[in-house]
Amino acid sequence: MLLGADICEKCWPLMQIAVKILDRALEEDFGFEHRLWVYSGRRGVHCWVCDETARKLSQNGRTAVAEYLSLVKGGENQNKKISLDTSTLHPFISHSLEIVKARFDEYAVKKQDFLGDEEKQKKVLSLITDEKLRSLLEANFQKEFHADVSKTAWDVMKQFLEDNKNKSKGGKYVLEEIMLQYCYPRLDVNVSKGVNHLLKSPFCVHPKTGRVCVPIDPKKIDEFDPMAVPTISEILEELNSVEKEDANKKTKEFNKTSLKECTQVFERFVKKLEETWKGKGKMIEQSDMTMEF
């Protein structure tokens, strides 16, 4: 998946899916307004939730939010990590599935070729816990798929499971379980629930890639290209060029570099957050003087 500190282009769509699912849930399900998404500098993303209600959550409260957002359960040794053993899907799962379904073919079928050979097909079939249903579908897979193997196999699987979804125990949401297992974001629950865990600061530098951890506009996540994020060396070169070419000292130097758009994202976030503290300045000054926080 990764070569040294390089980014896997085939895997980045998972981050796009993650941002879309989690940003929607944090805003609509929890009502958090002040969310800052930051690129990790390599293959992941971080989200800072800075609403006062979020910052004052106890560890139990933070854990509850993280658990609500976590669908993938089990470690490396557990094969099936998502089980939708319910008669009706929770609205959060339904919303998440809408996002996953819109991108599943492009990511899993085309880019990851997740049904491209017999070994991969067996891995996916093993996620079907109903033995009878699995055996019947496996029989459909005995024939050789000559062209567009993953697409053809996925079409066969979708049609078969759709036709048999109400004919077996646990078969109602098998397709959805498979799609979520391959595309739903893996959350670091320990980071989310801990109140004293260190977080990467926006604009710090990833030690292995040298890329700047830039803020991301979640509404433009489809346009964000991690391969285009500048390294610290590139930024230094740009700043040196700015000093030579631009004598206008009123222009902020970073506005002449590749960080311009990212800093604008950060400034919009800070300005909106600042609005919530209007009228509280006196209280802050008093707490500073008394050293009571």
N, C-alpha and C positions, 0 to 999 in steps of 0.2 A: 504494500500500500504506500509506503514511504521510502524514499531513497535518501539516506542521510537526513538532512534537515529540510528536504524539499517537501512541497505541498502536493498531495495527491489530487489532481484535477477531477478525477472520477468521483472522489468522495465529497468534494465541496458542496454538491447539491444537498447533501444531508444537513449541512449547516444552514442552508437557505430554508429547508423545511423546518428545522428546529426553531429558527428565528420567527418564522410565520406562525407556527403553532403556539409557542410560548409567549410571544408578544401579544397575540390576540387574547390568550387566556389571562395574562397579567392585567391587561387593560379591561376586558369585558367581564371576566369572572370575578376578579378581585378588586377592580376599580383603581388600580395603581396608575397614576398619571405620569410620574417622573421616572422614566426607564432609559438608561443609557446602555446601548449595546456597543461592546468593544471587541474588535478582532484580536485574537490572542497572539498574533504574530506568526502562527504556524498553521494549525489545522482546526482550531476551535474558536468559540466565541464566549464572551462573558456578558452577563447582564447585571448592571447596577440598578437596584430599585431603591430610589431615594425619597419616596413619600415618607412623611413623618410617621404615619401609622405602621409602615413597613419597618422603619428603623427602630421603632419601639417594641416590636414583637419579641416575645420571650422565645427561648429556644424551642419550647413545645409548639409555639405558634409558627415559627419558621419551619419546623419539621413537618407540621401539618400542611403547609403550602407546598413544600417540596414533594411530599408523598402524594398530594393531589395531582401534581404534574407528572408523576412517575408512573408509567405503564409497564415498562420493562422490568421484570423481576427475575432474580436468579443469577448465579455466577456463570463462569465459563463452562462448567461441567453440566449445566442444565440446558437441554436442547430447546425446549419450548419455553419461551420467556414471556409470552403474552397470552392470557386466557380471558376470553369474553364470555364467561359462563353466566349469561343473564338473558332474560326475555326481551328486555329493552335496553338499548345503549344509553349511557349517560350523555347529556348534551355536550360535555367537554370532549368525549370520545368521538361523537358524531362530527363535531366541528374539526377535530384533528384529522379524521378520515377524509373529509372533503379536501383538505390541503394535500394529504398524502396521495389520494387517488388522482388528483390533477397532475402529479409529477411522477407517479410510480412507473409508468411505461418508459418515460425518458430516462429515469435514473436506474431502476432495477433491471428492466428488460434490455434496454439499449446499451447503457454505459457499463453496467455490472454483469450483464449476460448471465443472470442468476439461475437460468434453467438451461444453460448452454451445453451441458454434457450429462452423462448418466449419473455421475457422482453428485453433481449439483441438484439434479432432479430428485435423487433419493433423499438429499438433505431437506429439501422443501416438503417432500411427501411425508417425511418423518414428523412434521408439525401437525399432521392430521391424526388425532388421537383415536378416532373411531376406526377400529381395525377393518371392519367390513367396507366402510367408505374408502379407506386408503387402498385396500386391495383392488376394489373395482376401478379406481382411478389409475392405479399402477398398471392394470391390464391395458388401459388406454395408452399408456406410455411405452408399451412394449414395441410399438411400431417405431421405425426410425424417422426422425424429422430431418429432412434433407436440406431445407433452406430456412433461414431465419429461425434457428432452433428455439431460442428463448421465446420469441414472439409466438411461434406456432404452439409450443408447449403451454405457454401461459393462456392462450386463447382456448385450448382444449381444457385446461384446468378450470378456467373461469366458467365455461359453459357447463361442464360436468357438475361442479359444486353448486352452481346456481340452480340447476335442474334437480339436485338432490338435497338442497339445504334443509328441507323440512322432513326428510325421510330417515334421518339418523340422529342419535343423541349427540349433542354438541356440534352439529353440522351447520347451524344457522349462521354463524359468523366466522367460519373457517377462512374464507377469503380475506376478510378484514383482519383477522389475526396474523395471517401471513404478511400482508402489506405493512401492518404496523411493526411487526418484528424486524422487517428489513429497512424500515424508514423512520420509525419513531425515535426521537432524540434520547440519548443516554445522558442522564443528569448526574452530576456529582452531588449527591444528597448531603454528604458530610460537609462540603464547602457551604452549601446553602443553609444548613441548619445551625452551623457554628457561628457564634457572635464574635469570636476572636480569630477567625481564619484570615490569613493574609490574602489580599486581592491585588491583582495587577492594576497599576495605575494607568489611565489613558495616556498615551504618548510615551510610555516606557518602551524599551527595546527588547525583543526576544533574544535571549543569549545564544541560541543556536542558528537562527535564520538571519539575525541582524535586522529584521523588519520591525517597523514601528507599530505598536499596538494602537491602531487608530479607531476612533469612534465611527460607528456605522449608522446610517439612517435606515431603520427597519423597513420603511416604506419603499426603499430602493435596494433591498437586499439582492434582488435579481440582477441588478446592474453592478454590484460590487464584485471586483475581481481581486482575490487575494494575491495573485501573481503580480499584480500591478502595484501593490503596496510598496512604497519605497523603503530601502534599507537606510540605516543611519549614515552610511558612507555616501549614499546618493544625496541625502539631504544636506550633508556638509558641502558637497560639491555645488549643489544648487545655491546654497547660502553664499559661498565664495563668489559665484557668478553674479549674484544679486549685488553684493558689495562693490564689485567692479563696475557694473553697468548702471546701477541705479543710484543717483546722487540725492534722490528725494528721501530725506530722512523721515518724513511724515508717514511714509508707507511702511507698514509692519512687514518685516522681512519674511515671515512665514507665509504671508499672502502671495508671495512671489515663488513659492515652492509647491511641491506636490501635496503638501499638507493643507493647502488652502481650504478645500471643500470639507476636509475632516474637522478642521478647527471651527468651521462655520456650524457644523453639526453639534459640536461641543458647546459653542457659544449659545446656540438656540436652547440647548438643554439647560444650561446654567441660568440663562435669563428667565426661562419659564419657572425654574425652581426658585429663583430669587423672588419672584412675584409672590410666592406663598409666605415669604418672611416679612412682607411689608407690615409695619406696625409692631413688629416684634423686636425692633432694634434696641429699644430701651431695656427690654428684659435681658437681651444678650449682653448689653453693656453692664448691667447690674450683676449678672452671673460672672462676667469677667473680673469685676472689681472684688467680688466676694470669693472668687475662686470656687463657686459652687456650680457644678455642671449637671 
